[in-house]
Amino acid sequence: MAEKKKFYKVQIPLLNREIELLGPSLSAFNNQTIKIDLTRELRGKSIEIIFRISATAEKATATPTKLELLGFFIRKMMRTGIDYVEDSFSADCKNAKLRIKPFLITRKKVSRRTRKGLRDAAKKYIIEYVKERDFDDICQEIISNRLQKSLSLVLKKIYPLALCEIRIMEKEE
């Protein structure tokens, strides 16, 4: 005979939201992942967040493990006559080791030396920025665009950017 399923509430403190999941018991959701698309909440900036659920018999909460800027948003921002700068590096925050992939779009074509300068300055700034914060705070700042805005102001001294985003940020196991 099949088990009776019902809806259980899962708290998402990062988004100040509560969702309902269908399953046999609350503890069955322990260590499972859910994916939430924040395109509507962020007015077109399409971020997808993967949460890992930690559940006990009476309460379940979801903590973020990965933020990803979706590809169609990046393709929409690309134009002819511009250059883009990508990078991938590891950084340590207070409570986790992170893999961060920034994505920068310049206003015009620029030299290779300028792109390298942008890449190096972005890496240095982000590593220093995440060093004194914990993972949940960094996620909140990426969602609210505070990290990207301050990074853009630093990189403006090298070359003005059309777009400055964190394409992927995830916890490394």
Secondary structure in CASP SS format (residue, H / E / C, confidence):
PFRMAT SS
TARGET T0000
AUTHOR 0000-0000-0000
METHOD secondary structure of the structure
MODEL  1
M C 1.00
A C 1.00
E C 1.00
K C 1.00
K C 1.00
K E 1.00
F E 1.00
Y E 1.00
K E 1.00
V E 1.00
Q E 1.00
I E 1.00
P C 1.00
L C 1.00
L C 1.00
N C 1.00
R E 1.00
E E 1.00
I E 1.00
E E 1.00
L E 1.00
L E 1.00
G E 1.00
P C 1.00
S C 1.00
L H 1.00
S H 1.00
A H 1.00
F H 1.00
N C 1.00
N C 1.00
Q C 1.00
T E 1.00
I E 1.00
K E 1.00
I E 1.00
D E 1.00
L C 1.00
T C 1.00
R C 1.00
E C 1.00
L C 1.00
R C 1.00
G C 1.00
K C 1.00
S C 1.00
I E 1.00
E E 1.00
I E 1.00
I E 1.00
F E 1.00
R E 1.00
I E 1.00
S E 1.00
A E 1.00
T C 1.00
A C 1.00
E C 1.00
K C 1.00
A E 1.00
T E 1.00
A E 1.00
T E 1.00
P E 1.00
T E 1.00
K E 1.00
L E 1.00
E E 1.00
L E 1.00
L C 1.00
G H 1.00
F H 1.00
F H 1.00
I H 1.00
R H 1.00
K H 1.00
M H 1.00
M C 1.00
R C 1.00
T C 1.00
G C 1.00
I C 1.00
D C 1.00
Y E 1.00
V E 1.00
E E 1.00
D C 1.00
S C 1.00
F E 1.00
S E 1.00
A E 1.00
D E 1.00
C C 1.00
K C 1.00
N C 1.00
A C 1.00
K E 1.00
L E 1.00
R E 1.00
I E 1.00
K E 1.00
P E 1.00
F E 1.00
L E 1.00
I E 1.00
T E 1.00
R C 1.00
K C 1.00
K C 1.00
V C 1.00
S C 1.00
R H 1.00
R H 1.00
T H 1.00
R H 1.00
K H 1.00
G H 1.00
L H 1.00
R H 1.00
D H 1.00
A H 1.00
A H 1.00
K H 1.00
K H 1.00
Y H 1.00
I H 1.00
I H 1.00
E H 1.00
Y H 1.00
V H 1.00
K H 1.00
E C 1.00
R C 1.00
D C 1.00
F H 1.00
D H 1.00
D H 1.00
I H 1.00
C H 1.00
Q H 1.00
E H 1.00
I H 1.00
I H 1.00
S C 1.00
N C 1.00
R H 1.00
L H 1.00
Q H 1.00
K H 1.00
S H 1.00
L H 1.00
S H 1.00
L H 1.00
V H 1.00
L H 1.00
K C 1.00
K C 1.00
I C 1.00
Y C 1.00
P C 1.00
L E 1.00
A E 1.00
L E 1.00
C E 1.00
E E 1.00
I E 1.00
R E 1.00
I E 1.00
M E 1.00
E E 1.00
K E 1.00
E C 1.00
E C 1.00
END
